[in-house]
């Protein structure tokens, strides 16, 4: 999996981690995360590395995507 280093130039990034889809949407410099194709509410990051780390932790802990 590539390390996210330049999110300022990327509007949308997606991949799979351990078989689960993950994505990050850059909206006006704020990074919104998607887990299992579901936008995770109230989870907005400034740095791509932080967004990716949060997604990976959720998957490794076996936590399902939040839907509300």
N, CA and C atoms as a LAMMPS dump frame, in Angstrom:
ITEM: TIMESTEP
0
ITEM: NUMBER OF ATOMS
204
ITEM: BOX BOUNDS ff ff ff
-5.0000000000000000e+02 5.0000000000000000e+02
-5.0000000000000000e+02 5.0000000000000000e+02
-5.0000000000000000e+02 5.0000000000000000e+02
ITEM: ATOMS id mol type element x y z
1 1 1 N 0.843 -1.176 0
2 1 2 C 0 0 0
3 1 3 C 0.887 1.237 0
4 2 1 N 0.617 2.19 -0.867
5 2 2 C 1.458 3.377 -0.926
6 2 3 C 1.257 4.275 0.293
7 3 1 N 2.301 4.965 0.657
8 3 2 C 2.208 5.944 1.74
9 3 3 C 1.639 7.228 1.158
10 4 1 N 0.702 7.822 1.853
11 4 2 C 0.053 9.041 1.376
12 4 3 C 0.908 10.232 1.754
13 5 1 N 1.563 10.81 0.776
14 5 2 C 2.455 11.919 1.085
15 5 3 C 1.988 13.239 0.506
16 6 1 N 1.206 13.201 -0.568
17 6 2 C 0.837 14.461 -1.221
18 6 3 C -0.668 14.509 -1.458
19 7 1 N -1.442 14.607 -0.412
20 7 2 C -2.886 14.661 -0.571
21 7 3 C -3.363 16.006 -1.077
22 8 1 N -2.566 17.027 -0.952
23 8 2 C -2.979 18.346 -1.417
24 8 3 C -3.264 18.334 -2.918
25 9 1 N -2.582 17.455 -3.646
26 9 2 C -2.759 17.379 -5.094
27 9 3 C -3.766 16.312 -5.514
28 10 1 N -4.278 15.528 -4.576
29 10 2 C -5.152 14.41 -4.892
30 10 3 C -6.545 14.678 -4.334
31 11 1 N -7.544 14.604 -5.2
32 11 2 C -8.91 14.828 -4.747
33 11 3 C -9.498 13.581 -4.093
34 12 1 N -9.16 12.41 -4.643
35 12 2 C -9.729 11.163 -4.131
36 12 3 C -8.709 10.056 -4.259
37 13 1 N -8.57 9.26 -3.212
38 13 2 C -7.652 8.122 -3.207
39 13 3 C -8.398 6.935 -2.641
40 14 1 N -8.215 5.763 -3.245
41 14 2 C -8.855 4.563 -2.701
42 14 3 C -7.959 3.358 -2.906
43 15 1 N -8.184 2.363 -2.075
44 15 2 C -7.414 1.124 -2.126
45 15 3 C -8.168 0.088 -1.302
46 16 1 N -7.527 -1.065 -1.097
47 16 2 C -8.071 -2.093 -0.222
48 16 3 C -7.035 -2.423 0.819
49 17 1 N -7.499 -2.701 2.027
50 17 2 C -6.608 -3.136 3.094
51 17 3 C -7.25 -4.344 3.746
52 18 1 N -6.542 -5.467 3.704
53 18 2 C -7.063 -6.728 4.243
54 18 3 C -8.448 -7.045 3.703
55 19 1 N -8.638 -6.761 2.423
56 19 2 C -9.894 -7.097 1.76
57 19 3 C -11.026 -6.114 1.969
58 20 1 N -10.771 -5.038 2.682
59 20 2 C -11.825 -4.038 2.93
60 20 3 C -11.492 -2.758 2.181
61 21 1 N -12.483 -2.201 1.484
62 21 2 C -12.233 -0.961 0.746
63 21 3 C -12.069 0.228 1.683
64 22 1 N -11.059 1.052 1.378
65 22 2 C -10.819 2.293 2.119
66 22 3 C -10.634 3.413 1.104
67 23 1 N -10.973 4.618 1.512
68 23 2 C -10.818 5.761 0.611
69 23 3 C -10.689 7.035 1.431
70 24 1 N -10.069 8.034 0.794
71 24 2 C -9.928 9.35 1.402
72 24 3 C -10.31 10.39 0.356
73 25 1 N -11.198 11.289 0.736
74 25 2 C -11.654 12.368 -0.136
75 25 3 C -11.11 13.683 0.395
76 26 1 N -10.419 14.417 -0.47
77 26 2 C -9.885 15.73 -0.109
78 26 3 C -10.914 16.776 -0.532
79 27 1 N -11.522 17.391 0.46
80 27 2 C -12.528 18.424 0.196
81 27 3 C -12.054 19.712 0.841
82 28 1 N -11.57 20.625 0.012
83 28 2 C -11.064 21.915 0.488
84 28 3 C -9.955 21.763 1.521
85 29 1 N -9.075 20.786 1.301
86 29 2 C -7.946 20.587 2.19
87 29 3 C -8.248 19.783 3.438
88 30 1 N -9.475 19.37 3.618
89 30 2 C -9.887 18.527 4.749
90 30 3 C -10.106 17.123 4.224
91 31 1 N -9.561 16.126 4.898
92 31 2 C -9.596 14.75 4.42
93 31 3 C -10.682 13.953 5.128
94 32 1 N -11.636 13.488 4.347
95 32 2 C -12.752 12.687 4.844
96 32 3 C -12.475 11.229 4.512
97 33 1 N -12.779 10.329 5.44
98 33 2 C -12.437 8.92 5.248
99 33 3 C -13.678 8.064 5.004
100 34 1 N -13.474 7.045 4.175
101 34 2 C -14.51 6.068 3.853
102 34 3 C -13.983 4.687 4.215
103 35 1 N -14.801 3.908 4.892
104 35 2 C -14.482 2.534 5.229
105 35 3 C -15.628 1.67 4.732
106 36 1 N -15.322 0.657 3.952
107 36 2 C -16.355 -0.212 3.361
108 36 3 C -17.358 0.606 2.552
109 37 1 N -16.899 1.612 1.838
110 37 2 C -17.701 2.497 0.989
111 37 3 C -18.653 3.394 1.78
112 38 1 N -18.428 3.53 3.079
113 38 2 C -19.299 4.339 3.933
114 38 3 C -18.493 5.517 4.485
115 39 1 N -18.97 6.749 4.251
116 39 2 C -18.341 7.923 4.829
117 39 3 C -18.419 7.83 6.343
118 40 1 N -17.287 8 7.003
119 40 2 C -17.247 7.908 8.462
120 40 3 C -17.532 9.289 9.055
121 41 1 N -18.676 9.423 9.713
122 41 2 C -19.09 10.743 10.206
123 41 3 C -18.145 11.285 11.274
124 42 1 N -17.951 12.586 11.223
125 42 2 C -17.143 13.313 12.214
126 42 3 C -15.679 12.901 12.245
127 43 1 N -15.203 12.27 11.178
128 43 2 C -13.795 11.901 11.096
129 43 3 C -13.178 12.681 9.94
130 44 1 N -12.529 13.79 10.263
131 44 2 C -11.903 14.654 9.262
132 44 3 C -10.456 14.877 9.711
133 45 1 N -9.54 14.744 8.76
134 45 2 C -8.124 14.823 9.076
135 45 3 C -7.448 15.918 8.264
136 46 1 N -6.322 16.391 8.779
137 46 2 C -5.506 17.384 8.073
138 46 3 C -4.411 16.719 7.248
139 47 1 N -3.966 15.541 7.681
140 47 2 C -2.855 14.864 7.01
141 47 3 C -3.277 13.478 6.522
142 48 1 N -2.812 13.122 5.331
143 48 2 C -3.123 11.823 4.746
144 48 3 C -2.638 10.669 5.595
145 49 1 N -1.463 10.816 6.207
146 49 2 C -0.931 9.753 7.048
147 49 3 C -1.836 9.482 8.24
148 50 1 N -2.421 10.53 8.806
149 50 2 C -3.327 10.354 9.941
150 50 3 C -4.614 9.658 9.509
151 51 1 N -5.137 10.037 8.354
152 51 2 C -6.357 9.415 7.839
153 51 3 C -6.127 7.936 7.574
154 52 1 N -5.029 7.611 6.923
155 52 2 C -4.713 6.222 6.617
156 52 3 C -4.477 5.42 7.889
157 53 1 N -3.767 5.978 8.851
158 53 2 C -3.513 5.279 10.111
159 53 3 C -4.823 4.973 10.828
160 54 1 N -5.756 5.905 10.828
161 54 2 C -7.052 5.695 11.484
162 54 3 C -7.802 4.551 10.808
163 55 1 N -7.83 4.555 9.473
164 55 2 C -8.507 3.486 8.737
165 55 3 C -7.886 2.125 9.027
166 56 1 N -6.58 2.058 9.012
167 56 2 C -5.895 0.79 9.263
168 56 3 C -6.166 0.296 10.68
169 57 1 N -6.131 1.194 11.662
170 57 2 C -6.433 0.792 13.052
171 57 3 C -7.826 0.205 13.167
172 58 1 N -8.795 0.852 12.526
173 58 2 C -10.178 0.351 12.582
174 58 3 C -10.269 -1.061 12.025
175 59 1 N -9.604 -1.3 10.911
176 59 2 C -9.646 -2.625 10.284
177 59 3 C -8.922 -3.646 11.153
178 60 1 N -7.751 -3.316 11.642
179 60 2 C -6.987 -4.26 12.464
180 60 3 C -7.683 -4.579 13.777
181 61 1 N -8.497 -3.666 14.282
182 61 2 C -9.26 -3.906 15.509
183 61 3 C -10.586 -4.609 15.224
184 62 1 N -10.891 -4.83 13.941
185 62 2 C -12.123 -5.518 13.582
186 62 3 C -13.377 -4.693 13.786
187 63 1 N -13.232 -3.375 13.756
188 63 2 C -14.367 -2.484 13.992
189 63 3 C -15.089 -2.225 12.673
190 64 1 N -16.406 -2.416 12.646
191 64 2 C -17.16 -2.175 11.417
192 64 3 C -17.28 -0.68 11.117
193 65 1 N -17.639 -0.385 9.892
194 65 2 C -17.855 1.001 9.483
195 65 3 C -19.036 1.596 10.254
196 66 1 N -18.909 2.865 10.62
197 66 2 C -20.03 3.587 11.256
198 66 3 C -20.986 4.049 10.18
199 67 1 N -22.265 3.877 10.412
200 67 2 C -23.242 4.303 9.422
201 67 3 C -24.076 5.487 9.885
202 68 1 N -23.865 5.969 11.094
203 68 2 C -24.635 7.135 11.547
204 68 3 C -23.763 8.151 12.192
